[in-house]
């Protein structure tokens, strides 16, 4: 294992890969700094461009975008009190007060350092925790793999949205899209409606780009007014780089936030890790009264946790082929595009790729220190000046060109546009999008393993149940599905109790 | 919110029913998975409908309501994107993209002519060059480029 890890590090040290990591990190910081864009859209747009690249530079570029956007979100959060990414909301609580005290440069330096610490620790956890898990997963047969896929889909459907029913509908929709085309086992055509282009199924890239990049691009017009005022205020900000923190002052916050971030990444679905980390950092701090008024520790915790779940979220993705977040689902797609089947066999068949990618996550996290520091951020903050009115058509043009080039097919561009509209409708009707992509990516694999299992047992469904690992996975799946129901029941009870109290007080 | 869930549950139910019916003739076991999924979707859609009608308080909070003006602009953007995609083949990638960037920028209220035209030509040109000469992936043949004999 260690031989593979170090060999992969050496393989990463090529000019092409290093350039890809630097370019990806810069691009990620810019994308993260643009409210409404962020890592998901950035990676969705970049994936078609990676077709022409080798696997390591391609994954290095995507790793850079992933880590860079975590730190990029802090720039508008600190300078303008405007979070670039959802995770940066907590950053505004102490980051902006620091900027108001004239310490914007120091705050941005601290945010870059915190992201570097969180991101690199998270990537190291990926390197150390993933191989043993993959070793266990290699012993799984088709029934177990089927349940792993079901567990992954159920986890994302139940935990990534805020509505269990809608999550399941979205996941089943993704699985249904995955059935389009020739059936792997019987050779029957399914849902092709006589279209030749659909015989090989719907292109995953087209669906991913359509759903993850077009709706956010269209929704950019909603941020237009905010962005205009932000652009106007960029000139008024003076960024002087000064050291406002010491390692002794922030190590507690970094430790707590890294731990929470890594655990949060491994267990998908929690969008409140930054809030938990912030509260925990406040609890262990010697100066909790400063939190919310420009606390160094508060900012360090908020930024560290944002980056700390980046790589750890890939542990279930790379070992089990089960993505737990939007970005992880996209990375799964990126690996498939490069010709690799994510899952435990990846550690056996292509260790240089999986460890190389892990190293790219470590290196790009560390690159945030020079690239995301105050001077660089002063440059990247200028991306906020790009008017939405120009950015919107440019994103759509990039998406169309990327999708077309991925298979030289105009049909894929139509598919992307179609799924863009479907994605927009889903967002308007409060359906989560991530389960669709995860269903699409895992669908074929889940179905194949289900059918192989049934062939192995001559049609006896017992093979899917009466095996120890299957039983554990079934119990876990049931727990994951019932957890939101329990949470909803508790919310309903609380609402009923508070409603009853209000009624009593009104009567009094 | 209740109306949203009622409408979407009906749409999902009929979509799933369609998928279920279409799958019935596949045979060879190919129908098993899609039909199972369609049934799950129908059950979930029915659950959503019943919840919206009989237990609306249990519906989790959704996205905040959009202003009418925002909705109109987004609808325009969607239609313009569909129009752009439809024009890529007849006009070619460069012509359609340059026209799309210019038209969208003006339509969304930008009036800095130099920035719009310069960005449209330089950005689309750079993208075309990147695909055609760096990635060696030609984009759809083009009107403007043919005029210049490229």
Interface residues (C-beta under 8 A of the other chain):
Chain A: X49 X51 X52 X162 X163 X165 X166 X168 X169 X172 X173 X175 X176 X179 X183 X185 X186 X187 X188 X190 X191 X214 X217 X218 X219 X221 X222 X224 X387 X388 X389 X390 X392 X393 X394 X396 X397 X398 X400 X401 X404 X405 X408 X410 X413 X414 X417 X420 X421 X424 X427 X428 X429 X430 X431 X447 X450 X451 X454 X488 X492 X495
Chain B: X4 X5 X7 X8 X12 X16 X19 X22 X23 X26 X27 X28 X29 X30 X32 X33 X34 X37 X38 X40 X41 X44 X45 X47 X48 X51 X57 X58 X59 X60 X61 X62 X63 X66 X70 X73 X74 X77 X78 X81 X82 X84 X85 X88 X89 X93 X97 X100 X101 X104 X105 X108 X109 X110 X115 X116 X119 X123 X124 X127 X131 X134 X135 X136 X137 X138 X139 X140
